[in-house]
């Protein structure tokens, strides 16, 4: 007689306390858990070191798969079916899309030549999230949770371990893959129960509830809305919105100026095709990226106007160590221009958010 195969759960793992606890609750029932995290776009990866999800997966001792924030997410953010929160965050639509894509990944047959670690562990039985009933008024009320389960296509194979006893039994509970009595009945915005569980499970370090999704942040949301107004909706542009200072030049071109060495390096690494690097590094000073307005780009017009070149160089010079000098030399693409550092009033007028 062979042993019954161990159940497999896919877990949306942000690395926050709730998603970490949800995974831990299921792990304690002897179920294999595979973490799925979404990164890129408005869920930025850290410049250096591990992400929150990587740290959490390591502490839990589980496999972590990172899926990309792809164009489907950008299209969803532009036109959410269920509206947005205080800023640009369409939480119901976003949770729905993440759960659908994570579940599709968990159900797909790995390719024969797949390089995925532990690819044989695919074919998940159900999916879990760290959502808590009533924690977020818009996206975690009972109706919203039911909407996400239904519209993601996952249905009652979606289990929320932290609030499961307050919700209808799911398929993994009904078929006894999961013991419902060992699930939880947490609700509301207080984190007291979660913090007590963290101590019980030996989870001593975890991030604050804020952070992770930039769509909840005021400045990023203003930048994103402004970018959409200028037909800038590529993943490359969205990822750049969280880096540096952003300016809209008179022609409609975007200028991004790094605030420190790490951001300078990131701007060079992430430079979209056709962008122009403005480098005041010899001053020393920042690196800037000049990106033509997407509405004006044509096969015959991909170079910045001279006015933009001078202005971009002047703005970069303003944030260099020679901002008080009358004339500063700045490298723009393969040439050098001598400019007067831009003034405070001019930069403030062109600054986005």
C-alpha positions in Angstrom: 0.0 0.0 0.0 1.5 3.3 -1.1 1.3 6.5 1.0 -1.2 9.1 0.0 0.6 11.9 -2.0 1.0 15.1 0.0 -1.3 17.9 -1.0 0.2 21.0 -2.7 -0.8 24.6 -2.1 0.2 27.6 -4.1 0.5 30.6 -1.8 0.6 34.3 -2.8 3.6 35.4 -0.7 4.2 39.1 -0.4 6.6 38.6 2.5 4.3 40.6 4.8 3.2 39.1 8.1 -0.3 38.0 7.0 0.9 36.0 3.9 3.8 34.5 5.9 1.4 33.3 8.7 -1.1 31.9 6.1 1.7 29.8 4.6 2.8 28.7 8.0 -0.7 27.6 9.1 -0.9 25.4 6.0 2.7 24.1 6.4 1.8 22.9 9.9 -0.7 20.6 8.4 2.0 18.7 6.5 1.0 20.3 3.1 3.6 21.3 0.6 3.5 25.1 0.0 5.0 26.9 -3.0 5.2 30.6 -2.7 4.4 32.8 -5.7 5.4 36.5 -5.7 4.8 39.1 -8.3 7.6 41.6 -9.1 8.3 44.5 -11.5 6.1 47.4 -12.5 4.4 48.8 -9.4 5.8 46.0 -7.2 9.4 47.0 -7.4 12.4 44.7 -6.7 14.9 46.0 -4.2 18.0 47.6 -5.7 20.2 45.3 -3.6 19.7 42.3 -1.3 16.7 40.0 -0.9 13.1 41.0 -1.5 10.6 40.6 1.4 9.1 37.5 -0.3 12.6 35.9 -0.7 13.3 36.5 3.0 10.0 35.1 4.1 10.3 32.0 1.8 13.8 31.3 3.2 12.5 31.5 6.8 9.6 29.3 6.0 11.8 26.8 4.1 9.7 26.8 1.0 10.2 27.2 -2.7 9.5 30.7 -4.1 8.6 31.4 -7.7 8.6 35.0 -9.0 6.2 36.0 -11.7 6.3 39.2 -13.6 4.0 42.2 -13.4 3.2 42.1 -17.1 1.2 44.2 -19.6 -2.0 42.5 -18.4 -1.5 44.3 -15.0 -0.9 47.7 -16.6 -4.1 47.3 -18.7 -6.0 46.4 -15.6 -4.7 49.4 -13.6 -5.7 51.7 -16.5 -9.3 50.4 -16.6 -10.2 48.6 -13.4 -13.6 46.9 -13.3 -14.1 47.4 -9.6 -12.7 50.9 -9.2 -9.7 52.1 -7.1 -8.9 52.9 -3.6 -7.6 56.3 -2.3 -4.9 56.4 -4.9 -4.3 54.3 -8.1 -4.8 51.0 -6.4 -7.5 48.8 -7.9 -7.1 46.1 -5.2 -10.0 43.9 -6.1 -9.0 43.7 -9.8 -5.3 43.3 -8.9 -6.0 40.5 -6.4 -8.2 38.7 -8.9 -5.5 38.9 -11.6 -2.7 37.8 -9.3 -4.7 34.8 -8.1 -5.6 33.8 -11.6 -2.1 33.9 -12.9 -0.6 32.2 -9.8 -3.2 29.4 -10.1 -2.5 29.0 -13.8 1.2 28.7 -13.0 0.3 26.1 -10.3 -1.7 24.1 -12.8 0.5 24.2 -15.8 2.6 21.3 -16.9 6.3 22.2 -16.8 8.0 22.1 -20.1 10.3 19.1 -20.7 13.4 21.4 -20.7 12.2 23.6 -17.9 14.9 25.2 -15.8 12.4 25.8 -12.9 13.6 24.5 -9.6 11.6 21.6 -8.4 9.4 21.7 -11.4 8.0 18.3 -10.6 6.1 19.9 -7.7 3.6 21.6 -10.0 -0.1 20.6 -10.1 -1.3 22.4 -7.0 -4.5 21.2 -5.3 -5.5 24.7 -4.0 -4.3 28.3 -3.5 -4.0 30.4 -0.4 -3.7 34.1 0.4 -3.1 36.1 3.6 -6.2 38.1 3.2 -8.1 38.8 6.5 -11.9 39.4 6.5 -12.6 43.1 7.3 -9.0 44.2 7.3 -9.3 46.5 4.3 -12.8 48.0 3.9 -12.8 48.0 0.1 -11.0 44.8 -0.9 -11.4 42.4 2.0 -15.1 42.6 2.9 -17.1 39.5 2.4 -18.5 40.5 -1.0 -15.1 41.5 -2.3 -13.5 38.2 -1.2 -16.3 36.3 -3.0 -15.9 38.4 -6.1 -12.1 37.7 -6.3 -12.7 34.0 -5.9 -15.4 33.9 -8.6 -13.7 36.2 -11.2 -10.3 34.7 -10.8 -11.7 31.4 -12.0 -10.4 29.6 -8.9 -13.7 29.5 -7.1 -13.7 27.5 -3.8 -10.2 26.2 -4.3 -9.2 29.6 -2.9 -8.5 29.3 0.8 -7.9 32.2 3.2 -6.4 30.4 6.3 -6.4 33.4 8.6 -10.2 33.9 8.3 -11.3 30.5 7.0 -13.6 29.7 10.0 -15.6 32.9 9.3 -16.0 32.0 5.6 -17.8 29.2 3.8 -15.9 25.9 3.7 -13.7 25.6 0.6 -13.0 22.5 -1.5 -9.7 21.5 0.2 -11.6 21.6 3.5 -14.6 19.6 2.3 -12.4 16.8 0.8 -10.2 16.8 4.0 -7.0 18.0 2.4 -7.1 20.7 5.0 -8.4 20.4 8.6 -10.8 23.3 9.0 -10.5 23.1 12.8 -6.8 24.0 12.6 -7.6 27.1 10.5 -8.2 30.6 12.1 -11.0 33.1 12.6 -9.2 36.4 12.5 -11.1 39.5 11.4 -10.8 43.3 11.4 -7.9 45.7 11.2 -6.1 44.9 14.5 -2.9 42.9 14.1 -2.9 41.7 17.7 -3.8 38.1 16.8 -1.2 38.0 14.0 1.5 39.3 16.3 0.7 36.7 18.9 0.8 34.0 16.2 4.1 35.2 15.0 5.6 34.9 18.5 4.0 31.4 18.8 5.5 30.3 15.5 8.9 31.8 16.2 8.6 34.5 13.6 10.5 37.4 15.2 11.1 39.7 12.3 8.6 40.9 9.8 7.9 44.1 7.9 5.3 46.7 8.8 1.9 46.5 7.0 2.8 49.4 4.6 4.9 49.0 1.5 5.1 46.5 -1.4 2.5 48.0 -3.8 3.3 51.5 -5.0 -0.2 52.0 -6.3 -1.2 52.9 -2.7 1.3 55.7 -2.5 0.3 59.3 -3.3 3.4 60.4 -5.2 3.7 57.3 -7.4 0.0 57.4 -8.1 0.2 61.0 -9.4 3.2 60.1 -11.5 1.4 57.1 -13.0 -1.8 59.0 -13.8 0.3 61.7 -15.4 2.2 59.1 -17.5 -1.1 57.5 -18.7 -2.2 61.0 -19.8 0.9 61.1 -22.0 0.3 57.6 -23.4 3.2 56.2 -21.4 2.0 52.8 -20.3 4.9 50.5 -21.0 6.4 48.4 -18.2 9.7 50.2 -18.7 8.1 53.6 -17.9 6.0 52.3 -15.0 9.1 50.8 -13.4 11.0 54.0 -13.8 8.3 56.0 -11.9 9.6 54.8 -8.5 13.2 56.0 -9.3 14.5 59.5 -9.1 12.9 62.9 -9.7 10.6 63.2 -12.8 10.2 66.2 -15.0 8.0 66.9 -18.0 9.9 69.0 -20.6 8.1 71.5 -22.8 8.1 69.2 -25.8 6.4 66.5 -23.7 9.6 64.5 -23.2 10.2 62.9 -19.7 13.4 63.6 -17.8 14.3 61.3 -14.9 17.1 62.5 -12.6 18.8 60.2 -10.1 19.0 61.2 -6.4 22.0 59.1 -5.4 24.5 56.6 -6.8 22.2 53.6 -6.5 19.5 55.5 -8.5 22.0 56.6 -11.1 23.0 53.0 -11.6 19.4 51.9 -11.8 18.5 54.5 -14.4 21.4 53.4 -16.6 20.4 49.8 -16.2 16.7 50.4 -16.9 17.1 52.9 -19.7 14.3 52.3 -22.3 15.3 51.9 -26.0 15.7 55.3 -27.6 16.2 57.2 -24.3 19.1 59.6 -24.0 21.5 59.5 -21.0 22.4 62.9 -19.5 25.4 62.5 -17.3 26.6 65.1 -14.8 28.7 62.4 -13.1 32.0 64.2 -13.6 30.8 67.2 -11.5 30.0 65.0 -9.4 26.3 64.9 -10.0 23.3 62.9 -11.1 22.5 60.8 -14.1 19.4 61.7 -16.1 17.3 59.9 -18.7 15.5 61.8 -21.3 12.6 59.9 -22.9 10.6 61.3 -25.8 6.9 61.7 -25.4 5.4 58.5 -26.8 2.7 60.5 -28.7 5.5 62.3 -30.7 7.8 59.4 -31.5 8.0 58.4 -35.1 10.5 56.6 -37.3 11.8 60.1 -38.3 11.7 61.7 -34.9 13.5 59.9 -32.2 16.1 62.5 -31.2 15.4 65.2 -28.5 14.9 68.8 -29.5 17.8 71.1 -28.8 15.7 73.0 -26.3 15.1 69.8 -24.4 18.8 68.8 -24.5 19.8 72.2 -23.0 17.1 72.2 -20.4 17.7 68.5 -19.3 21.4 69.3 -18.9 20.6 72.4 -16.9 18.3 70.4 -14.6 20.9 67.7 -14.0 23.5 70.5 -13.4 21.2 72.0 -10.8 21.4 68.8 -8.7 25.2 68.5 -9.1 27.9 69.9 -6.8 28.4 72.8 -9.2 24.8 74.1 -9.0 26.0 77.6 -8.0 28.3 78.0 -11.0 27.4 80.1 -14.0 28.5 77.5 -16.6 28.7 73.8 -16.3 29.6 71.1 -18.8 27.3 68.1 -19.0 27.5 65.0 -21.2 24.4 64.3 -23.3 24.6 61.0 -25.2 27.9 61.2 -27.0 28.3 65.0 -26.9 28.9 67.7 -24.3 27.0 70.9 -23.7 27.8 73.9 -21.5 24.8 75.1 -19.6 23.8 77.3 -16.8 22.2 75.2 -13.9 18.4 75.5 -14.0 16.8 77.7 -11.4 14.5 76.7 -8.6 11.4 78.1 -10.1 11.9 76.4 -13.5 12.6 73.0 -12.0 9.6 73.3 -9.7 7.3 74.2 -12.6 8.5 71.1 -14.6 8.5 68.7 -11.7 5.9 65.9 -11.8 4.3 65.2 -8.4 
